Amino acid sequence: MTQIDLDATGLLCPLPVLKAAKQLKAMETGQRLCLRADDPAAVVDVPHFCSQAGHTLVSSNEADGVQTYLIEKG
């Protein structure tokens, strides 16, 4: 399965979600996007975006102030 990495660290809301949306649009159903962000709002924005857009949030975790989200395109 193809996975694409997207580093959105240093970007503030709504840019991490907008960049993820743009990347996911170019991907095929079933592909996965690994999004890294350090915006505190991302912990709310990313899961909400996934549910609204029909993508699956496979996992999320945080280490050293950086959140990592694994999103499968729906």
C-alpha positions in Angstrom: 0.0 0.0 0.0 1.3 3.4 -1.0 1.9 5.9 1.8 2.6 9.6 1.3 4.3 11.7 4.0 3.2 15.3 4.5 5.0 17.6 6.9 2.8 20.4 8.1 4.8 21.3 11.1 5.2 25.1 11.7 1.8 25.7 10.0 -1.2 27.0 11.9 -4.9 26.3 11.5 -6.4 25.8 8.9 -3.2 25.1 6.8 -2.5 21.6 8.0 -6.0 20.4 7.1 -6.0 22.3 3.8 -2.7 20.8 2.8 -3.9 17.3 3.8 -7.1 17.8 1.8 -5.2 18.9 -1.3 -2.8 15.9 -1.0 -5.7 13.5 -0.5 -7.6 14.8 -3.5 -4.6 13.8 -5.7 -4.5 10.3 -4.1 -6.4 7.1 -4.9 -8.9 5.5 -2.6 -7.2 3.3 -0.1 -3.9 5.1 -0.2 -2.6 6.4 3.1 -1.3 9.8 4.1 1.0 10.3 7.1 0.5 13.9 8.3 2.7 15.6 10.8 1.6 18.8 12.5 2.4 20.8 15.6 -0.6 23.1 15.6 -2.5 22.5 18.8 -5.8 22.8 16.9 -4.9 19.8 14.7 -6.0 17.4 17.4 -9.6 18.6 16.8 -9.4 19.7 13.2 -7.9 16.5 11.7 -10.4 14.0 13.1 -13.3 16.3 12.2 -11.9 16.7 8.7 -11.6 13.0 8.2 -15.1 12.3 9.4 -16.6 15.1 7.3 -14.6 14.1 4.1 -15.2 10.4 4.4 -11.6 9.4 5.1 -10.5 7.0 7.8 -8.2 8.2 10.6 -6.2 5.0 11.1 -4.1 6.3 13.9 -2.9 9.3 15.7 -0.2 9.9 18.3 2.0 12.7 19.7 5.7 12.8 20.5 7.7 15.9 21.4 4.9 18.3 20.5 4.4 16.8 17.1 1.2 15.0 16.2 1.3 12.2 13.6 -1.9 11.2 11.8 -2.3 8.2 9.5 -5.2 8.9 7.2 -6.6 6.4 4.7 -8.4 8.0 1.7 -12.0 7.1 1.6 
